[in-house]
Amino acid sequence: MKGTHNNISYIVKVNKREDLGGYAASFSFTSSANQGAEESKAYELMNSDKSLSIFKSQEDATHAAERCAMVCIDDGFIG
């Protein structure tokens, strides 16, 4: 899923993780380069103990990754 926040584009990807019983999510940012849009390094949603965050539904995972991307933009991490 693609989105934009404060004129910065991001991509959210959600993967079903049957081995962990739910969905994992990641997000990345895109920048316009001379030859088209390039995707940056993807950031996976992790717990404080550095284990992979697992969500019960695809919608929950998507929403959480979107919120993380927006916070990164708002806090000046990207842009």
DOSELO-261749 format. One record per residue (C-alpha): x, y, z; residue number from 1; chain. Coordinates in nm, 4 decimals. Last residue first. Example, Ala and Ser with C-alpha at 12.3 -4.5 7.8 and 13.67 -1.06 7.14 Angstrom:
REM DOSELO-261749
<r c1="1.3670" c2="-0.1060" c3="0.7140" pos="2" unit="A"/>
<r c1="1.2300" c2="-0.4500" c3="0.7800" pos="1" unit="A"/>
This chain:
REM DOSELO-261749
<r c1="1.2651" c2="1.4177" c3="0.4583" pos="79" unit="A"/>
<r c1="1.3010" c2="1.1238" c3="0.6893" pos="78" unit="A"/>
<r c1="1.3615" c2="1.1054" c3="1.0631" pos="77" unit="A"/>
<r c1="1.2132" c2="1.4529" c3="1.0984" pos="76" unit="A"/>
<r c1="0.9785" c2="1.3648" c3="1.3846" pos="75" unit="A"/>
<r c1="0.6707" c2="1.4125" c3="1.1658" pos="74" unit="A"/>
<r c1="0.8089" c2="1.1825" c3="0.8955" pos="73" unit="A"/>
<r c1="0.9045" c2="0.9084" c3="1.1397" pos="72" unit="A"/>
<r c1="0.5656" c2="0.9470" c3="1.3110" pos="71" unit="A"/>
<r c1="0.3913" c2="0.9097" c3="0.9742" pos="70" unit="A"/>
<r c1="0.5813" c2="0.5902" c3="0.8908" pos="69" unit="A"/>
<r c1="0.5026" c2="0.4432" c3="1.2320" pos="68" unit="A"/>
<r c1="0.1317" c2="0.5232" c3="1.1939" pos="67" unit="A"/>
<r c1="0.1228" c2="0.3591" c3="0.8516" pos="66" unit="A"/>
<r c1="0.2969" c2="0.0486" c3="0.9903" pos="65" unit="A"/>
<r c1="0.0406" c2="0.0207" c3="1.2720" pos="64" unit="A"/>
<r c1="-0.2552" c2="0.0621" c3="1.0348" pos="63" unit="A"/>
<r c1="-0.1246" c2="-0.2013" c3="0.7949" pos="62" unit="A"/>
<r c1="-0.0612" c2="-0.4526" c3="1.0730" pos="61" unit="A"/>
<r c1="-0.4071" c2="-0.3971" c3="1.2217" pos="60" unit="A"/>
<r c1="-0.5692" c2="-0.4349" c3="0.8779" pos="59" unit="A"/>
<r c1="-0.3810" c2="-0.7584" c3="0.8050" pos="58" unit="A"/>
<r c1="-0.5188" c2="-0.9043" c3="1.1248" pos="57" unit="A"/>
<r c1="-0.3838" c2="-1.0648" c3="1.4420" pos="56" unit="A"/>
<r c1="-0.0614" c2="-0.8647" c3="1.4414" pos="55" unit="A"/>
<r c1="0.2937" c2="-0.9894" c3="1.4953" pos="54" unit="A"/>
<r c1="0.5764" c2="-0.7536" c3="1.5941" pos="53" unit="A"/>
<r c1="0.9149" c2="-0.9160" c3="1.5264" pos="52" unit="A"/>
<r c1="1.1319" c2="-0.9534" c3="1.8343" pos="51" unit="A"/>
<r c1="1.3678" c2="-0.6710" c3="1.9286" pos="50" unit="A"/>
<r c1="1.2765" c2="-0.6825" c3="2.2992" pos="49" unit="A"/>
<r c1="1.0949" c2="-0.3490" c3="2.2536" pos="48" unit="A"/>
<r c1="0.8797" c2="-0.5065" c3="1.9831" pos="47" unit="A"/>
<r c1="0.9597" c2="-0.4708" c3="1.6143" pos="46" unit="A"/>
<r c1="0.7882" c2="-0.3261" c3="1.3077" pos="45" unit="A"/>
<r c1="1.0153" c2="-0.3848" c3="1.0104" pos="44" unit="A"/>
<r c1="1.1882" c2="-0.0888" c3="0.8458" pos="43" unit="A"/>
<r c1="1.2512" c2="-0.1168" c3="0.4730" pos="42" unit="A"/>
<r c1="1.5577" c2="0.0502" c3="0.3210" pos="41" unit="A"/>
<r c1="1.4653" c2="0.3164" c3="0.0707" pos="40" unit="A"/>
<r c1="1.2540" c2="0.2751" c3="-0.2430" pos="39" unit="A"/>
<r c1="1.3582" c2="0.4612" c3="-0.5540" pos="38" unit="A"/>
<r c1="1.1167" c2="0.6559" c3="-0.7707" pos="37" unit="A"/>
<r c1="1.2152" c2="0.7283" c3="-1.1266" pos="36" unit="A"/>
<r c1="1.5409" c2="0.7678" c3="-1.3197" pos="35" unit="A"/>
<r c1="1.6521" c2="1.1052" c3="-1.1881" pos="34" unit="A"/>
<r c1="1.5459" c2="1.0085" c3="-0.8382" pos="33" unit="A"/>
<r c1="1.2163" c2="1.0762" c3="-0.6700" pos="32" unit="A"/>
<r c1="1.2274" c2="0.9435" c3="-0.3193" pos="31" unit="A"/>
<r c1="1.0325" c2="0.6602" c3="-0.1674" pos="30" unit="A"/>
<r c1="1.0033" c2="0.5669" c3="0.1973" pos="29" unit="A"/>
<r c1="0.9831" c2="0.2259" c3="0.3559" pos="28" unit="A"/>
<r c1="0.7429" c2="0.0381" c3="0.5794" pos="27" unit="A"/>
<r c1="0.7256" c2="-0.3078" c3="0.7283" pos="26" unit="A"/>
<r c1="0.4518" c2="-0.5315" c3="0.8624" pos="25" unit="A"/>
<r c1="0.4165" c2="-0.8800" c3="1.0071" pos="24" unit="A"/>
<r c1="0.0888" c2="-1.0725" c3="1.0092" pos="23" unit="A"/>
<r c1="-0.0326" c2="-1.3589" c3="1.2262" pos="22" unit="A"/>
<r c1="0.0393" c2="-1.7026" c3="1.3681" pos="21" unit="A"/>
<r c1="0.4181" c2="-1.6967" c3="1.3885" pos="20" unit="A"/>
<r c1="0.4860" c2="-1.9752" c3="1.1352" pos="19" unit="A"/>
<r c1="0.1862" c2="-1.8560" c3="0.9353" pos="18" unit="A"/>
<r c1="0.3510" c2="-1.5201" c3="0.8850" pos="17" unit="A"/>
<r c1="0.1263" c2="-1.3281" c3="0.6470" pos="16" unit="A"/>
<r c1="0.3157" c2="-1.0341" c3="0.5038" pos="15" unit="A"/>
<r c1="0.2238" c2="-0.6672" c3="0.5146" pos="14" unit="A"/>
<r c1="0.4019" c2="-0.4000" c3="0.3106" pos="13" unit="A"/>
<r c1="0.3612" c2="-0.0272" c3="0.3654" pos="12" unit="A"/>
<r c1="0.5096" c2="0.2185" c3="0.1152" pos="11" unit="A"/>
<r c1="0.5858" c2="0.5825" c3="0.1893" pos="10" unit="A"/>
<r c1="0.5677" c2="0.9114" c3="0.0040" pos="9" unit="A"/>
<r c1="0.6678" c2="1.2435" c3="0.1595" pos="8" unit="A"/>
<r c1="0.4502" c2="1.5485" c3="0.0853" pos="7" unit="A"/>
<r c1="0.3526" c2="1.5906" c3="0.4526" pos="6" unit="A"/>
<r c1="0.2205" c2="1.2320" c3="0.4532" pos="5" unit="A"/>
<r c1="0.1781" c2="1.0220" c3="0.1399" pos="4" unit="A"/>
<r c1="0.0596" c2="0.6652" c3="0.1010" pos="3" unit="A"/>
<r c1="0.1270" c2="0.3451" c3="-0.0864" pos="2" unit="A"/>
<r c1="0.0000" c2="0.0000" c3="0.0000" pos="1" unit="A"/>
